[in-house]
Amino acid sequence: MRAVTADSFSFAEAVGGVRGTVEAVAPGLLFVVVYVVTSDLAWSLGASVGAALVAVVARLAQRTPVTQALGGLLGIGVGVFWAWRSGEAKDFYAWGLWTNAVYLVAVLASVVARWPLVGLVVEALRSGFAEQAGARTRGGTGPDGARDGTGEPASDAEATPAAGPLAGLSAWRRDPDLLRRYTIATWFWAGLFAVRLIVKVPLYFSGDVGWLGTAHLVLGIPLWGLVLWLTWAVVRGAHRAPEPAGGVPGPSERGQRPDGPASS
């Protein structure tokens, strides 16, 4: 989701680059191809798990971030467990259907409550919520601003109270334009989850694993990337300063950095 706070949008970076795309697609692709060719559930599940394990081991060996690969392995593992336990290949996709249903309910509830989830996520990224919370946990500046980064008492000048990490997660709701933008963007994600369910649930109940697997791939990264781009297009101008009246140069024209979405 960090891609939506950038000045420019890169589809490749948004979906994790070429390597991230291969790691995300390979297990599901191997499962459906092997199953369509052999109709053997064990071989299909083994190929899927093998691809996910290779991704994790390769990242560990190269000492690169392994979070995405581990997340993929966990998701594949749940699907494999359900399919193996039931003996039905279609149950490999059951976990994904349930998670999409839960996401859809959560997204719709956030819109109804006027707390659109996209707003919460984007503002958390822009305000550095995770970084601030981590700094406080490590003994940095506390809620009262009374300690410096070493955990020692700060000077009077440094002890000025600062806004807590939660402040940025709610302030945006007082801006009608921001609320409108984030609500529109959140509807895009509701549409993504709804489309997945509308297409895949009938295929699941019909037991057509070939088409179900194909829909899973098509409605996966490609649709995810499209919705990320639509979100970026709506959100990118949300925090840009308005054009100054009377021809007075704005921050960007005076050589200063404008307060835009890129300050993530």
Secondary structure by P-SEA (a helix, b strand, c coil): cccccccccccccccccaaaaaaacaaaaaaaaaaaacccaaaaaaaaaaaaaaaaaaaaaaccccaaaaaaaaaaaaaaaaaaaaccccccaaaaaaaaaaaaaaaaaaaaacccaaaaaaaaaaaaaaaaaaaaaacccccccccccccccccccccccccccccccccccccaaaaaaaaaaaaaaaaaaaaaaaccaaaaaacaaaaaaaaaaaacaaaaaaaaaaaaaacccccccccccccccccccccccccccccc
